[in-house]
Amino acid sequence: MTPEQLRDLYDQRLRPWVEPDPAPGLVFERFGDLVRVTGRRQGFVETGPDVGLRGAELDAAIAAHRDHFAARGEELEWKTRAHDLPADLPDRLLAAGFEPEHAETVVVGVAADMVDAAAEPEGVRIRRTADPDDYVRIAAMESAVWGEDWSWLAPDLERETAHDPEHFLVFVAEADGEVVSAAWLANKPGTGFGGLWGGSTLPGWRRRGIYRALVAVRARAALERGVEYLQVDASKDSSPVLERLGFVAVTTTTPYVWRPGRAQPAMPTVRP
């Protein structure tokens, strides 16, 4: 398939996607071609490739969703893609007090092509886990990688795997009893797609094939569950690795984040 065909498939099947059976505490609400998710560490807004609103109506919707999370004292991430309409959506998010984070490359690959991406590197053991103690160790590893507190990750992983262990799978890579990397597979029932998330690795263990091996083990798990395609929002470091494995870049994605406590522009506020 061409990159354009894969992008169309990604748009048609995943955007916007509503979890049919959310984990306890998560609420998915649909407003036309926009989905709002409440109950995570931060709020989240996902849209179709065309938000379906223009001008003042779009400004009002942005303000309303922002204010929904402001009332909860929570951050809000609004996910955008480079090919989305209207083209002025990023400018309108900026005007509403949102700030862009680093752009990532959306890559899509065929799961069957990834099952032999790499074997476990020497001295590293990769295993699937549903142990809350492992999630605490994974969160500590992520905190060390990113230099900030990721303790929130442990309860998030526990909630997702406890609720749907066959569609949310966590894998940990260990060396000499230490967690050196971890990654998870989030299958999206009814779409044929699975998302690959995580993959952070301690600095001393990078460039040894651990990330590629984690792709392979998740691809095998995805195939066993009838998943045909894998999708990743890839960082500038991960994207070249994934493209060498056969993933195809289909667009870029930039999260726009609003944080409580910032002065807000005067904009119309209506409930969507």
Secondary structure as UniProt FT lines:
FT   HELIX           3..14
FT   TURN            15..16
FT   TURN            24..25
FT   STRAND          27..31
FT   TURN            32..33
FT   STRAND          34..38
FT   STRAND          43..47
FT   HELIX           55..70
FT   TURN            71..73
FT   STRAND          76..81
FT   TURN            82..83
FT   TURN            87..88
FT   HELIX           89..95
FT   TURN            96..97
FT   STRAND          99..100
FT   STRAND          104..110
FT   HELIX           111..113
FT   TURN            114..116
FT   TURN            122..123
FT   STRAND          125..129
FT   HELIX           132..146
FT   TURN            151..152
FT   HELIX           153..163
FT   TURN            165..167
FT   STRAND          168..175
FT   TURN            176..177
FT   STRAND          178..188
FT   TURN            189..192
FT   STRAND          193..201
FT   HELIX           203..205
FT   TURN            206..207
FT   HELIX           210..224
FT   TURN            225..226
FT   STRAND          229..234
FT   TURN            236..237
FT   HELIX           238..245
FT   STRAND          248..258
FT   TURN            260..261
//
